[in-house]
């Protein structure tokens, strides 16, 4: 077991491909959109992702305070 003192640094969780794709799309948007609208726009861009995945990715990003 590692007994190093906590220096306040925390490892960042790695983002999933879905989270990255959603963040990239959000950066392009100029207004707030729903999860369903994100899903629709991802589908238009030929991104294969289910609506449940969009919801999970948004929830994870929200917990990271990334969105």
LUMMI-426199 format. One line per 3 residues: number of its first residue (from 1); their letters; for each residue x, y, z of N, C-alpha, C. Coordinates in pm, 1 decimal, padded with zeros to 6 digits. Layout:
<nodes>
NUM	A	X/Y/Z/X/Y/Z/X/Y/Z  ...
</nodes>
This chain:
<nodes>
1	XXX	00083.2/-00118.0/00000.0/00000.0/00000.0/00000.0/00087.2/00123.6/00000.0  00047.0/00221.7/-00076.5/00122.3/00344.8/-00091.9/00078.8/00444.5/00014.6  00170.2/00488.3/00097.7/00136.6/00580.1/00206.2/00180.7/00722.3/00177.1
4	XXX	00187.0/00760.6/00052.9/00226.0/00896.9/00019.0/00117.3/00993.4/00064.6  00157.7/01111.4/00111.2/00056.4/01209.6/00151.7/-00021.7/01258.4/00030.8  -00146.3/01292.1/00053.9/-00231.3/01343.8/-00052.6/-00188.3/01486.3/-00083.7
7	XXX	-00143.2/01510.5/-00206.5/-00097.3/01644.1/-00243.7/-00207.3/01725.2/-00311.7  -00332.4/01677.8/-00304.3/-00443.3/01751.6/-00361.2/-00467.8/01723.2/-00507.9  -00379.2/01649.6/-00571.0/-00396.9/01618.1/-00711.9/-00480.5/01491.4/-00725.2
10	XXX	-00574.7/01497.4/-00815.9/-00657.8/01379.5/-00841.3/-00645.6/01342.0/-00987.4  -00650.5/01213.0/-01011.3/-00646.8/01166.9/-01149.0/-00777.9/01201.9/-01216.9  -00767.6/01250.8/-01337.6/-00887.1/01279.1/-01415.6/-00937.1/01149.6/-01476.9
13	XXX	-01067.3/01133.1/-01474.0/-01125.4/01015.7/-01537.9/-01109.4/01031.8/-01688.6  -01078.5/00923.6/-01754.7/-01068.0/00928.3/-01900.2/-01207.2/00937.8/-01958.9  -01219.4/01015.6/-02061.0/-01348.2/01030.8/-02127.6/-01368.0/00920.8/-02230.4
16	XXX	-01492.6/00880.2/-02242.8/-01527.1/00778.8/-02342.8/-01538.7/00845.6/-02479.8  -01539.3/00762.8/-02582.1/-01555.9/00813.0/-02718.5/-01689.2/00889.3/-02729.2  -01792.9/00836.1/-02667.2/-01924.5/00902.0/-02670.3/-01918.2/01039.5/-02605.3
19	XXX	-01853.3/01048.7/-02490.9/-01842.0/01176.7/-02421.7/-01766.1/01277.2/-02508.3  -01660.7/01233.3/-02571.8/-01581.0/01321.9/-02657.8/-01664.5/01370.2/-02775.8  -01739.1/01279.9/-02838.1/-01822.4/01318.4/-02951.8/-01929.7/01418.3/-02909.4
22	XXX	-01988.9/01398.0/-02793.5/-02091.7/01489.2/-02744.7/-02030.2/01625.6/-02710.5  -01916.9/01626.1/-02644.3/-01850.8/01753.3/-02613.5/-01814.6/01829.0/-02740.6  -01765.3/01758.0/-02840.7/-01731.1/01822.5/-02968.0/-01853.9/01886.8/-03031.1
25	XXX	-01966.6/01816.4/-03028.0/-02090.1/01871.7/-03083.5/-02136.8/01991.1/-03001.6  -02132.4/01981.3/-02869.7/-02176.3/02092.2/-02784.5/-02094.7/02218.5/-02809.9  -01966.5/02202.9/-02839.2/-01880.5/02318.5/-02866.9/-01923.4/02391.3/-02994.3
28	XXX	-01988.6/02319.5/-03085.3/-02031.8/02378.9/-03211.9/-02166.1/02451.2/-03199.9  -02241.3/02420.5/-03096.6/-02376.3/02474.7/-03082.8/-02375.1/02613.6/-03020.7  -02474.7/02692.6/-03056.8/-02483.8/02829.0/-03005.5/-02598.8/02846.0/-02907.4
31	XXX	-02676.6/02739.3/-02886.9/-02788.9/02746.8/-02793.4/-02804.3/02614.3/-02720.8  -02877.4/02619.6/-02611.1/-02901.4/02498.1/-02533.2/-02990.5/02403.0/-02612.1  -02962.1/02273.5/-02600.0/-03041.6/02171.6/-02668.2/-03068.7/02057.0/-02572.2
34	XXX	-03170.4/01979.8/-02602.7/-03205.4/01863.5/-02521.8/-03117.7/01745.4/-02561.0  -03122.0/01642.8/-02479.0/-03049.7/01519.3/-02510.2/-03102.5/01460.7/-02640.9  -03232.7/01469.8/-02663.2/-03291.2/01415.8/-02786.8/-03241.9/01492.6/-02908.5
37	XXX	-03227.5/01623.6/-02895.0/-03176.6/01704.0/-03006.0/-03030.0/01669.4/-03033.0  -02951.2/01649.7/-02927.4/-02812.1/01606.1/-02946.1/-02809.1/01473.3/-03020.6  -02892.9/01381.2/-02978.2/-02901.6/01249.4/-03042.5/-02934.6/01265.6/-03191.0
40	XXX	-03033.2/01349.5/-03222.3/-03074.0/01370.7/-03360.6/-02958.7/01428.8/-03442.7  -02888.7/01525.7/-03387.2/-02777.4/01586.6/-03460.1/-02661.5/01489.3/-03478.3  -02635.6/01407.0/-03377.0/-02530.5/01305.4/-03391.2/-02566.1/01207.3/-03502.6
43	XXX	-02691.9/01166.2/-03507.7/-02736.7/01074.2/-03613.1/-02721.5/01137.6/-03751.8  -02750.3/01267.3/-03762.9/-02734.0/01337.7/-03890.4/-02587.2/01339.1/-03933.7  -02497.1/01337.6/-03836.5/-02353.6/01336.1/-03865.9/-02301.0/01193.8/-03883.5
46	XXX	-02392.2/01098.4/-03891.4/-02357.7/00957.3/-03909.4/-02283.9/00897.4/-03790.1  -02304.2/00955.5/-03672.0/-02246.0/00900.6/-03549.1/-02343.8/00796.6/-03495.8  -02296.3/00674.5/-03480.5/-02381.5/00565.9/-03432.1/-02376.1/00562.0/-03279.9
49	XXX	-02483.3/00615.0/-03220.8/-02490.3/00621.1/-03075.0/-02637.7/00618.5/-03036.9  -02671.8/00541.0/-02937.7/-02810.0/00533.6/-02892.8/-02846.6/00648.4/-02800.1  -02975.7/00672.1/-02789.5/-03024.6/00779.6/-02702.9/-02985.8/00754.8/-02557.3
52	XXX	-02991.2/00630.6/-02513.0/-02951.8/00599.3/-02375.1/-02804.4/00632.6/-02352.1  -02721.2/00610.3/-02452.3/-02578.5/00642.8/-02441.7/-02559.7/00793.1/-02430.5  -02638.4/00869.3/-02505.8/-02632.1/01015.2/-02497.0/-02665.5/01059.0/-02354.0
55	XXX	-02772.1/01002.8/-02298.2/-02811.2/01037.5/-02161.5/-02702.4/00999.8/-02060.3  -02645.5/00880.9/-02073.8/-02539.2/00837.4/-01980.4/-02416.3/00926.5/-01991.3  -02378.3/00958.4/-02114.3/-02260.1/01042.3/-02135.7/-02282.6/01181.7/-02077.5
58	XXX	-02401.8/01237.0/-02098.9/-02432.0/01369.2/-02043.0/-02430.0/01366.7/-01890.3  -02484.0/01260.7/-01832.4/-02483.9/01248.6/-01685.9/-02340.5/01242.4/-01633.2  -02255.6/01164.5/-01696.7/-02114.8/01156.3/-01654.4/-02045.1/01289.8/-01668.8
61	XXX	-02068.4/01357.7/-01780.5/-02006.7/01488.5/-01801.7/-02057.8/01589.7/-01700.1  -02183.8/01578.9/-01664.7/-02240.8/01668.5/-01563.7/-02171.9/01646.3/-01428.7  -02148.6/01521.8/-01394.2/-02082.2/01490.1/-01267.4/-01937.4/01541.3/-01267.1
64	XXX	-01874.7/01545.0/-01383.3/-01738.8/01599.9/-01397.1/-01740.1/01751.7/-01400.1  -01857.9/01809.0/-01406.7/-01876.4/01952.4/-01423.2/-01814.5/01998.5/-01555.0  -01828.2/01913.4/-01656.4/-01777.6/01947.5/-01789.8/-01886.0/02013.3/-01874.0
67	X	-02012.5/01995.6/-01834.8/-02123.8/02058.9/-01907.4/-02215.9/02126.8/-01809.1
</nodes>
